[in-house]
């Protein structure tokens, strides 16, 4: 199976170290990296190339790539930013080699450079080692690169980007492409970095493959989910595929539970029951096979836990929260306290408000699906903090689907990155649909992590494909629900 693992800057350094200890020379790794950069640089079909480099090993990669391209017949020049006498051993060695290849070498703020005269700029200023905010000459050089009319290829990650958070530290290079080595870095996949990286290429180096299994972060690809769809034997009946009970909605928000119910029904659950306080009877016009009941009140109340005992105990998974409002907090608290060890739960929207309570206890039976705003209400903003999210998942002892421009799925031990979606999902109702889909896959017997991976992929991939026709502006969650079958069909083929 094709996998794209995701590593931190410290893991990257450790992998380098362990590979070198096994006998692969640092110079060999640098030469391999440089050939990858040079090969990708050629796809831009440049005639003149400027390698803008700092003084670390990232600069060594950039200089070596420039020398390879010079040897292939391109007009290549090198611009050094900073004091070359303070450079790393790899940088110094590559600089000496470049001089022997008679490449023109300039110094920043010493020699005048017209950046726009080059078809391609190779950015080898910083790479993944950046710790603090970019300042001084490096910041000036980045401004010149971004102001040029040249295409830009960044080595490993655009200079100025934190490879562990995806944040811009002061200023950053806007690249057309970035080539990284062996593994993706966290920063490649989080905004705003994703806009700065352009197209990301992953080039193989001679890293020891035995190290791969120890990496606990992974990008969700089609190959990741291809074999996750629940088995659906012909000799079956409805209860074999589970019962999803959706406890959602209110008089104020009748639409949210409809989307959750349709999502569950359209992705294979055997039985979908929707119980809501308000009037969501339109669900029957959209999908009459859904079992629907209204409590004919404004919102759920604590006493409803006892009143709904029979339906709760007959369900396999409970989707709780879409559209229930803060008024239902007592109902949610009692339901969770009563059934936390006996039922599987997907908590979304205002059901997540119970996480504000210091004594709240979840467990591995729970999936929570907050977006950035919802998580900020009950914990804090973790948009660019993968490590913090993983720690929170460990603390809660559950699986978190953190919905954002890059959706993160983690149980604290394993973390998956979903970049399949787009801004068409940035609309009310998208999360409600997703909750129902995840609940459906859990009801069909998938472990919670697998259900979250395939559920998010099916919804996001469907949205991305449909947006080509409907645009990101016009596509709605209902249209996505109606077309989930297309993505499922692709996965089955």
C-alpha atoms as one frame of an Amber mdcrd trajectory, in Angstrom:
protein
   0.000   0.000   0.000   1.248   3.450  -0.876   1.617   5.509   2.310   2.750
   9.062   2.890   4.097   9.423   6.395   4.337  12.802   8.106   7.193  13.742
  10.419   8.371  16.547  12.667  11.619  18.465  12.234  13.166  16.540  15.131
  12.125  13.222  13.593  13.700  14.310  10.293  16.997  14.989  12.047  16.814
  11.648  13.851  16.135   9.788  10.611  19.150  11.498   9.033  21.275  10.530
  12.043  20.166   6.883  12.121  20.619   6.522   8.367  24.137   7.953   8.570
  24.941   5.613  11.478  24.011   2.684   9.229  26.726   3.707   6.784  25.085
   6.121   4.322  27.413   9.137   4.174  25.932  12.627   4.684  27.422  13.615
   1.334  25.489  10.775  -0.323  22.170  11.955   1.142  22.919  15.539   0.079
  23.776  14.443  -3.450  20.574  12.387  -3.669  18.545  15.358  -2.457  20.265
  17.660  -4.923  19.564  15.355  -7.882  15.882  15.308  -6.888  15.797  19.105
  -6.740  17.581  19.359 -10.080  15.222  16.890 -11.775  12.170  18.827 -10.582
  13.788  22.150 -11.502  14.091  20.924 -15.098  10.315  20.447 -15.315   9.982
  24.250 -15.185  11.960  24.347 -18.477  14.132  27.258 -17.328  16.994  28.847
 -19.204  18.474  30.718 -16.250  18.403  29.720 -12.589  19.319  31.512  -9.366
  19.968  29.454  -6.246  19.331  31.655  -3.212  20.876  29.925  -0.222  21.643
  30.439   3.425  24.485  28.633   5.145  23.055  25.355   6.474  22.589  21.910
   4.963  19.478  23.146   3.143  21.808  25.590   1.407  24.153  22.711   0.644
  21.285  20.925  -1.123  20.540  24.098  -3.104  24.147  24.668  -4.130  24.599
  21.024  -5.147  21.391  21.179  -7.207  22.705  24.307  -8.900  25.974  22.587
  -9.731  24.117  19.571 -11.210  21.963  21.897 -13.322  25.039  23.853 -14.447
  26.604  20.570 -15.504  23.472  19.819 -17.520  23.936  22.991 -19.517  21.754
  25.519 -17.684  22.803  29.054 -16.840  23.048  28.841 -13.034  24.180  31.403
 -10.474  24.277  31.274  -6.686  23.393  33.999  -4.181  24.557  33.485  -0.594
  22.639  35.187   2.206  24.694  35.470   5.394  28.334  34.893   6.276  29.632
  31.835   4.363  32.484  31.390   6.856  29.839  30.490   9.458  28.241  27.817
   7.304  27.724  24.123   8.040  30.335  21.592   6.853  27.983  20.381   4.116
  27.412  23.945   2.905  31.142  24.733   2.846  31.998  21.580   0.931  29.321
  22.191  -1.705  30.423  25.808  -2.066  34.006  24.739  -2.766  32.796  22.224
  -5.358  30.597  24.871  -7.010  33.596  27.200  -7.342  35.507  24.452  -9.144
  32.585  24.171 -11.560  33.046  27.897 -12.223  29.550  28.888 -11.132  29.074
  32.600 -10.508  28.648  33.128  -6.762  27.277  36.381  -5.318  26.824  37.782
  -1.827  23.535  39.308  -0.690  23.715  43.087  -0.140  27.216  43.064  -1.642
  26.462  42.218  -5.245  23.444  43.649  -7.064  21.030  41.043  -8.380  18.050
  41.445 -10.689  15.929  38.547  -9.449  13.422  38.822 -12.296  16.059  38.031
 -14.928  15.918  34.367 -13.830  13.228  31.950 -15.004  13.560  29.927 -11.817
  14.714  30.647  -8.277  15.682  27.722  -6.080  15.002  28.602  -2.452  17.605
  26.998  -0.197  17.614  29.651   2.508  16.425  27.864   5.639  14.501  24.587
   5.231  13.001  22.753   8.215  15.379  24.052  10.889  13.669  27.401  11.453
  13.011  28.177  15.126  12.251  31.889  15.476  10.925  34.720  13.365  12.730
  35.488  10.114  14.583  38.810  10.302  17.373  40.824   8.734  18.974  39.798
   5.474  16.995  36.561   5.211  13.712  38.478   5.444  14.982  40.935   2.836
  15.976  38.106   0.511  12.531  36.520   0.863  10.935  39.848  -0.074  13.095
  40.014  -3.202  12.194  36.442  -4.175   8.469  37.073  -3.732   8.668  40.348
  -5.655  10.370  38.727  -8.637   8.511  37.391 -11.640  10.382  34.096 -11.416
   9.004  30.671 -10.687  10.136  29.408  -7.277  11.137  25.919  -6.168  11.718
  25.520  -2.422  14.037  22.891  -0.992  12.175  20.865   1.678   9.777  23.635
   2.754   9.490  27.331   1.808  11.863  29.430   3.888  10.034  31.230   6.688
   7.551  28.413   7.331   7.557  26.418  10.564   7.765  22.795   9.495   6.023
  21.713  12.708   3.060  24.124  12.698   2.648  25.470   9.163   2.813  29.026
  10.486   4.570  31.902   8.741   7.308  33.122  11.053   7.550  36.767  10.050
   7.653  36.336   6.288   7.960  33.346   3.977   8.789  32.391   0.410   5.771
  31.866  -1.859   6.786  28.783  -3.807   5.307  27.245  -6.938   6.591  23.875
  -5.827   8.362  22.424  -2.813  10.385  19.216  -2.910  10.760  17.370   0.371
  12.708  14.230   1.091  11.388  10.842   2.146   8.467  12.131   4.167   6.040
  15.009   4.360   6.467  17.468   7.207   3.540  18.617   9.351   3.965  22.182
   8.098   3.379  21.168   4.499  -0.219  20.233   5.271  -1.474  23.004   7.544
  -2.565  26.486   6.537  -1.232  29.016   5.862   1.758  26.920   4.768  -0.230
  24.922   2.219  -0.716  28.124   0.220   3.007  28.883   0.354   4.190  25.399
  -0.651   2.429  25.201  -4.002   2.617  21.664  -5.361   4.514  19.341  -3.018
   6.811  16.661  -4.361   8.164  13.885  -2.128  11.523  12.575  -3.330  12.935
   9.269  -2.043  16.332   9.148  -0.347  18.272   6.197   1.065  16.438   6.271
   4.381  16.065   2.955   6.181  12.478   1.726   5.598  12.454   0.030   9.013
  12.035   3.497  10.488   8.676   3.983   8.762   6.677   1.857  11.203   7.654
   4.075  14.111   6.084   7.163  12.476   2.564   7.671  13.812   1.268  10.383
  11.449  -0.022   9.700   7.942  -1.756  11.428   5.035  -5.126   9.976   4.026
  -4.960   8.848   0.399  -7.325   6.799  -1.729  -5.091   3.797  -1.015  -5.587
   4.410   2.715  -9.351   3.958   2.476  -9.599   1.567  -0.469  -9.971  -1.507
   1.720 -11.803   0.094   4.648 -15.354  -0.093   3.307 -17.319  -2.535   5.483
 -17.875  -5.949   3.976 -21.438  -6.307   2.697 -22.205 -10.004   2.063 -25.210
 -10.880  -0.057 -26.692 -13.134   2.624 -27.535 -10.279   4.989 -30.366  -8.467
   6.725 -30.799  -4.932   7.998 -29.718  -5.521  11.600 -26.422  -6.964  10.372
 -25.408  -3.443   9.336 -26.223  -1.782  12.614 -28.693   0.726  13.990 -27.809
   4.409  14.176 -29.836   6.480  16.614 -29.629  10.198  15.892 -30.585  12.393
  18.840 -30.317  15.841  17.383 -32.082  19.044  16.498 -34.430  21.427  18.289
 -37.306  23.714  17.456 -34.666  26.304  16.541 -32.571  24.027  14.318 -34.707
  21.386  12.561 -32.429  20.947   9.528 -29.230  19.663  11.157 -30.618  16.246
  12.192 -32.011  15.694   8.693 -28.534  15.928   7.203 -27.091  13.579   9.845
 -29.844  11.026   9.179 -29.439  11.149   5.403 -25.665  10.806   5.765 -26.082
   7.672   7.872 -28.688   6.151   5.557 -26.795   6.847   2.319 -23.606   5.153
   3.539 -24.982   1.739   4.440 -26.399   1.687   7.973 -29.046  -0.998   8.336
 -31.443   1.138  10.386 -31.441   4.890  10.931 -33.669   6.329  13.638 -34.050
  10.048  14.090 -35.571  11.395  17.294 -35.732  15.154  17.588 -37.583  17.652
  19.794 -38.764  19.883  16.940 -40.350  19.255  13.573 -37.869  17.614  11.197
 -40.570  15.650   9.366 -39.197  16.850   6.009 -36.695  14.032   6.389 -39.443
  11.594   5.336 -39.950  13.370   2.027 -36.227  13.134   1.379 -35.766   9.574
   2.638 -38.916   7.731   3.833 -36.918   4.712   5.035 -35.613   6.723   8.003
 -37.576   6.025  11.197 -38.622   9.423  12.493 -40.145  10.661  15.729 -40.688
  14.156  17.128 -40.952  14.857  20.853 -42.917  18.033  20.051 -40.968  20.350
  22.321 -38.331  23.081  22.027 -35.313  21.047  23.068 -34.196  17.809  24.714
 -34.524  17.650  28.499 -32.815  15.481  31.103 -35.954  13.386  31.627 -35.852
  12.321  27.960 -32.997   9.936  28.721 -35.443   7.724  30.630 -38.246   8.305
  28.143 -36.061   7.124  25.260 -34.557   4.157  27.078 -35.918   1.538  24.674
 -34.636   3.289  21.526 -31.269   4.003  23.133 -30.702   0.426  24.246 -31.633
  -1.001  20.844 -29.114   1.198  19.014 -25.526   0.348  18.146 -24.261   3.910
  17.909 -25.698   7.249  18.994 -25.063  10.421  16.991 -25.630  13.199  19.484
 -25.527  16.951  19.151 -26.274  18.534  15.763 -28.707  21.395  16.305 -29.615
  20.543  19.921 -28.643  23.998  21.365 -27.076  24.687  24.738 -30.454  24.098
  26.418 -29.972  20.337  26.025 -26.780  20.184  28.093 -28.484  18.357  30.996
 -29.836  15.742  28.585 -26.406  15.210  27.027 -24.671  14.941  30.398 -27.127
  12.350  31.744 -27.099  10.341  28.508 -23.304  10.196  28.421 -23.020   9.389
  32.132 -25.604   6.596  31.839 -24.375   4.884  28.662 -20.687   5.791  28.273
 -19.532   2.209  28.815 -22.351   0.494  26.924 -22.879   2.518  23.736 -20.780
   3.967  20.962 -21.143   7.730  20.550 -20.451  10.424  17.972 -20.603  13.807
  19.713 -20.918  16.954  17.625 -21.967  20.604  17.893 -23.518  21.635  21.233
 -23.128  18.136  22.701 -19.441  19.043  22.952 -20.239  21.637  25.615 -20.070
  18.886  28.235 -16.296  18.945  27.690 -16.229  22.216  29.625 -16.924  20.255
  32.789 -13.792  19.283  34.688 -15.186  15.916  35.762 -16.419  14.818  32.331
 -15.294  11.319  31.414 -15.197   9.888  27.910 -13.530   6.697  26.705 -12.679
   4.754  23.572 -16.391   4.420  22.767 -16.484   8.096  21.817 -15.747  10.079
  18.687 -15.946  13.854  18.982 -16.093  16.011  15.851 -15.395  19.647  16.738
 -14.518  22.407  14.314 -12.053  25.105  15.356 -14.676  27.322  16.976 -16.287
  24.495  18.924 -12.972  23.256  20.275 -11.968  26.798  21.243 -15.132  27.048
  23.387 -14.385  23.955  25.450 -10.582  23.761  25.338  -8.489  26.092  23.166
  -7.608  26.854  19.564  -5.432  24.000  18.319  -5.550  24.817  14.604  -1.767
  24.762  14.159  -0.941  22.582  17.150  -0.996  18.914  16.203   0.887  17.993
  19.363  -1.669  19.728  21.577  -4.529  17.968  19.798  -2.881  14.586  20.288
  -2.419  15.292  23.989  -6.077  16.320  24.305  -7.176  13.068  22.648  -5.070
  11.138  25.165  -6.553  13.157  28.018 -10.120  12.428  26.868  -9.220   8.855
  25.853 -11.291   9.162  22.669 -10.957   9.775  18.930 -11.076  13.396  17.768
 -12.047  14.499  14.266 -10.822  18.095  14.246 -12.596  19.693  11.284 -10.602
  22.455   9.621  -9.029  23.366   6.282  -6.844  20.362   7.069  -8.886  17.878
   9.084  -6.958  15.958  11.727  -8.101  12.588  13.067  -6.307  11.387  16.179
  -6.651   9.136  19.198  -3.399  10.439  20.624  -1.449   7.426  19.392  -2.076
   7.683  15.642  -2.892  10.820  13.669  -4.249  11.099  10.132  -4.334  14.226
   7.975  -7.206  14.711   5.521  -6.558  17.392   2.882  -9.157  16.057   0.433
 -11.821  18.692   1.087 -12.124  22.290  -0.032 -14.016  25.471   0.827 -17.317
  24.056  -0.470 -17.502  22.343   2.940 -17.251  25.648   4.794 -21.030  25.825
   5.137 -23.545  25.072   7.840 -24.624  21.447   7.681 -21.387  19.894   6.388
 -20.388  18.744   9.854 -23.875  17.393  10.559 -23.647  15.271   7.418 -20.193
  14.024   8.415 -21.387  13.010  11.892 -24.086  10.825  10.378 -21.661   9.208
   7.943 -19.143   8.408  10.684 -21.938   7.017  12.853 -23.025   4.789   9.981
 -19.595   3.247   9.540 -19.246   2.648  13.281 -22.662   0.959  13.331 -21.509
  -1.331  10.523 -18.717  -2.613  12.712 -15.668  -0.529  11.814 -13.320   0.517
  14.618 -13.822   4.202  15.431 -10.564   5.371  13.852 -11.279   3.562  10.582
 -14.843   4.886  10.545 -13.537   8.439  10.924 -10.938   7.999   8.191 -13.310
   6.589   5.594 -16.225   8.800   6.661 -14.248  11.998   6.271 -12.699  10.830
   2.996 -16.042   9.862   1.427 -17.651  13.203   2.337 -14.636  15.343   1.419
 -13.814  13.562  -1.840 -17.446  13.783  -2.934 -17.439  17.511  -2.186 -14.204
  18.088  -4.093 -15.427  16.202  -7.150 -18.826  17.937  -7.157 -17.317  21.397
  -6.768 -15.885  21.068 -10.272 -19.482  21.180 -11.491 -21.318  23.190  -8.849
 -18.391  25.429  -7.725 -17.375  25.886  -4.101 -19.977  28.637  -3.804 -23.073
  26.696  -4.824 -22.419  23.183  -3.574 -24.547  22.264  -0.532 -24.373  19.448
   2.056 -27.625  17.977   0.714 -26.137  17.697  -2.785 -23.046  16.070  -1.290
 -25.270  13.547   0.535 -27.096  12.703  -2.687 -23.813  11.921  -4.423 -21.902
   9.979  -1.780 -22.564   6.836  -3.793 -20.171   8.037  -6.510 -17.169   8.060
  -4.210 -18.205   4.749  -2.644 -18.496   3.254  -6.135 -14.987   4.483  -6.992
 -13.607   2.872  -3.837 -15.311  -0.420  -4.698 -14.078  -0.535  -8.282
